[in-house]
Amino acid sequence: MKWIALVLCVILISLQYRLWFGQSSYQKIQLQQQKIQQISTENQELANRNKKLFAEIEDLRKGVEAVEERARYQLGMIKEGETFFRLLNKDPD
């Protein structure tokens, strides 16, 4: 009877060791779940960014307004016949 109890204790200890310190321990599983959550969040952010970029590309392909807006704000271009006014802040010196 003592041998059976001893064998059961050894089995219990080995299972507990595996649970807390082994290759598939509770801590490692938690770390992997955190990594999965982080990667999923990053993937969702990148997917949203891609959707915005695809929408902008589609707008640039189909619409003239988007191209005109970029030319005005990024390149400083003006249309023919328009008057350009530049407002300067007066220095309080």
matplotlib code that plots the C-alpha trace (Angstrom):
import matplotlib.pyplot as plt

x = [0.0, 2.9, 4.4, 1.1, 0.9, 4.6, 4.1, 1.0, 2.9, 5.7, 3.2, 1.4, 4.7, 5.8, 2.5, 2.7, 6.2, 5.1, 2.1, 4.2, 7.7, 7.4, 7.5, 3.7, 3.5, 0.8, 3.1, 4.3, 0.7, -0.2, 2.8, 1.7, -1.8, -0.5, 1.6, -1.4, -3.5, -0.7, -0.2, -4.0, -4.2, -1.3, -2.9, -6.2, -4.5, -2.6, -5.8, -7.5, -4.5, -4.6, -8.3, -7.6, -4.8, -6.9, -9.7, -7.2, -5.8, -9.3, -10.1, -7.0, -7.8, -11.4, -11.6, -10.0, -10.6, -8.2, -5.4, -6.2, -6.2, -2.8, -1.3, -2.6, -1.5, 1.6, 3.1, 1.7, 0.1, -2.6, -5.1, -4.8, -6.7, -6.6, -4.9, -2.6, -2.5, 0.2, -0.5, 2.5, 2.3, 3.6, 6.5, 5.7, 9.3]
y = [0.0, 2.4, 1.7, 2.7, 5.9, 6.6, 6.0, 8.2, 11.0, 10.8, 10.9, 13.8, 15.7, 15.0, 16.3, 19.4, 20.0, 19.8, 22.0, 24.9, 24.5, 22.1, 22.8, 23.6, 25.2, 27.5, 30.6, 29.8, 29.4, 32.8, 34.4, 32.9, 34.1, 37.6, 37.5, 36.3, 39.2, 41.7, 40.4, 40.4, 44.0, 45.0, 43.1, 44.9, 48.3, 47.4, 46.2, 49.5, 51.4, 49.3, 50.1, 53.8, 53.6, 51.6, 54.1, 56.9, 55.1, 54.5, 58.2, 59.2, 56.9, 58.0, 61.5, 64.7, 66.5, 64.4, 65.0, 68.7, 68.8, 67.1, 69.4, 72.5, 71.5, 69.4, 71.1, 74.6, 74.8, 77.1, 77.0, 79.3, 82.5, 82.3, 84.9, 83.7, 85.7, 85.1, 86.3, 86.9, 87.4, 90.7, 90.3, 92.1, 93.4]
z = [0.0, 0.8, -2.7, -4.4, -2.4, -3.2, -6.9, -7.0, -5.2, -7.8, -10.6, -9.0, -8.5, -12.1, -13.5, -11.3, -12.5, -16.2, -15.5, -14.0, -15.5, -18.5, -22.2, -22.3, -18.9, -17.8, -18.0, -21.5, -22.7, -21.1, -22.9, -26.2, -25.8, -25.0, -28.2, -30.2, -28.9, -29.6, -33.2, -33.8, -32.7, -34.9, -37.8, -37.3, -37.3, -40.5, -42.1, -41.3, -42.7, -45.9, -46.3, -46.0, -48.5, -51.0, -50.6, -51.3, -54.3, -55.7, -55.2, -57.0, -59.9, -60.3, -59.1, -60.3, -57.0, -55.1, -57.6, -57.6, -53.8, -53.6, -56.2, -54.4, -50.8, -51.4, -54.5, -54.0, -57.5, -58.5, -61.4, -64.4, -63.8, -60.0, -57.9, -55.2, -51.9, -49.4, -45.9, -43.6, -39.9, -38.7, -36.3, -33.0, -32.7]

ax = plt.figure().add_subplot(projection="3d")
ax.plot(x, y, z, "-o")
ax.set_aspect("equal")
plt.show()
